[in-house]
Amino acid sequence: MIRIDALWLCTQPLDMRAGAERLMAHVVHALGSARAHHGYLFANARATRIKLLVHDGFGVWCAARRLNAGRFVWPSESSAVTPLSLTQAQFDALVVGLPWERLPEMTVITRL
């Protein structure tokens, strides 16, 4: 099992032909370094594909997910200059296409 202690959402769209080396270069440029057991999420411009890059302390894992229909809920590039931190619940919602940004407000019903 791959251990991931922190997840970071990189809002700048990237070409999904990028491999692990190019994704790692983007992480180092944006954050200064890639930390062990941290995961970094990237999306293409249309938000139909995402890649997860994980540094496990020994090497780098790169996983991809593509939607057949619809788009991932992805913040605009202008909304955040540096990567955003995600909780496990937000990550779980994001990869299935749910509105992960609104999870805290969705746990409470205020109107009938």
Backbone torsions as a table, in degrees:
resi	resn	phi	psi	omega
1	MET	NA	139.7	178.6
2	ILE	-89.2	123.7	-179.8
3	ARG	-85.3	128.1	176.2
4	ILE	-127.3	112.9	-178.9
5	ASP	-89.8	-27.2	-179.5
6	ALA	-144.9	143.7	178.1
7	LEU	-119.4	135.7	-179.4
8	TRP	-124.7	132.4	179.0
9	LEU	-100.1	116.2	178.4
10	CYS	-92.0	113.2	-169.5
11	THR	-79.8	-21.4	-179.8
12	GLN	-69.5	124.3	-179.4
13	PRO	-66.4	143.5	179.8
14	LEU	-127.8	155.6	174.5
15	ASP	-69.7	124.1	-176.0
16	MET	-74.7	0.4	171.1
17	ARG	-78.1	-10.3	179.6
18	ALA	-62.3	137.1	177.2
19	GLY	-96.6	-170.9	-176.3
20	ALA	-61.2	-38.3	-178.9
21	GLU	-64.2	-45.9	-179.6
22	ARG	-68.3	-38.8	176.8
23	LEU	-64.0	-41.4	178.6
24	MET	-64.4	-38.7	177.2
25	ALA	-61.8	-38.5	178.2
26	HIS	-65.6	-41.7	178.8
27	VAL	-62.6	-47.5	-178.9
28	VAL	-63.2	-39.3	178.7
29	HIS	-66.0	-42.1	-176.1
30	ALA	-77.7	-38.9	-173.7
31	LEU	-110.6	-11.3	-178.4
32	GLY	94.1	-27.7	177.8
33	SER	-165.5	161.1	173.4
34	ALA	-107.1	125.1	-176.0
35	ARG	-95.6	147.6	178.1
36	ALA	-63.9	140.8	178.5
37	HIS	66.1	27.3	172.3
38	HIS	-113.8	143.5	177.8
39	GLY	-112.1	143.6	-178.1
40	TYR	-126.7	122.9	-177.6
41	LEU	-101.6	136.9	178.6
42	PHE	-130.0	153.3	176.0
43	ALA	-134.2	160.1	172.8
44	ASN	-80.8	174.8	-175.7
45	ALA	-62.7	-32.5	179.6
46	ARG	-87.5	-4.0	-179.8
47	ALA	58.1	37.0	175.9
48	THR	-103.7	-11.0	178.9
49	ARG	-135.4	143.6	173.6
50	ILE	-132.5	154.6	173.3
51	LYS	-129.2	141.6	176.6
52	LEU	-115.2	123.9	177.8
53	LEU	-110.3	127.2	-178.8
54	VAL	-127.8	127.3	173.7
55	HIS	-96.3	115.9	-174.8
56	ASP	-96.8	8.3	-178.9
57	GLY	98.6	-23.1	179.9
58	PHE	-116.7	-30.8	-177.2
59	GLY	-162.6	-162.4	-175.4
60	VAL	-127.1	134.9	174.3
61	TRP	-107.0	141.9	177.5
62	CYS	-134.0	122.4	179.6
63	ALA	-123.7	148.8	-178.6
64	ALA	-126.5	150.2	175.0
65	ARG	-138.7	135.3	179.7
66	ARG	-125.9	135.0	175.9
67	LEU	-91.0	138.7	175.4
68	ASN	-78.3	-29.0	178.8
69	ALA	-145.8	147.5	178.6
70	GLY	82.1	-172.3	-177.6
71	ARG	-136.2	156.6	171.3
72	PHE	-74.0	147.4	175.2
73	VAL	-77.4	109.4	-173.5
74	TRP	-129.3	133.3	178.8
75	PRO	-68.6	154.3	177.8
76	SER	-70.5	153.5	-177.8
77	GLU	-60.4	-34.0	-176.9
78	SER	-74.2	-16.3	-177.3
79	SER	-76.1	-20.1	178.8
80	ALA	-151.3	127.9	179.3
81	VAL	-81.8	-41.4	178.9
82	THR	-101.9	160.1	179.4
83	PRO	-57.9	148.3	179.3
84	LEU	-96.1	143.0	176.6
85	SER	-82.4	138.5	179.3
86	LEU	-118.7	146.0	171.2
87	THR	-84.2	168.6	177.3
88	GLN	-61.7	-41.2	179.2
89	ALA	-63.4	-40.2	177.9
90	GLN	-65.5	-41.4	177.6
91	PHE	-62.1	-46.3	179.5
92	ASP	-58.9	-41.1	179.1
93	ALA	-69.6	-41.5	-178.2
94	LEU	-60.0	-47.0	-174.1
95	VAL	-70.0	-15.9	174.9
96	VAL	-102.5	2.0	174.5
97	GLY	91.0	14.1	179.4
98	LEU	-84.9	161.6	-179.8
99	PRO	-74.6	79.2	-174.0
100	TRP	-62.2	-27.4	-178.7
101	GLU	-68.8	-22.2	-176.9
102	ARG	-104.2	13.1	-177.4
103	LEU	-55.1	-45.9	-179.3
104	PRO	-60.6	-41.9	-179.4
105	GLU	-75.3	-19.0	179.1
106	MET	-80.4	-11.4	-179.4
107	THR	-83.0	-9.6	-178.7
108	VAL	-123.8	133.1	176.4
109	ILE	-95.6	122.3	-179.7
110	THR	-114.3	-11.5	179.6
111	ARG	-132.4	149.0	175.7
112	LEU	-115.9	NA	NA
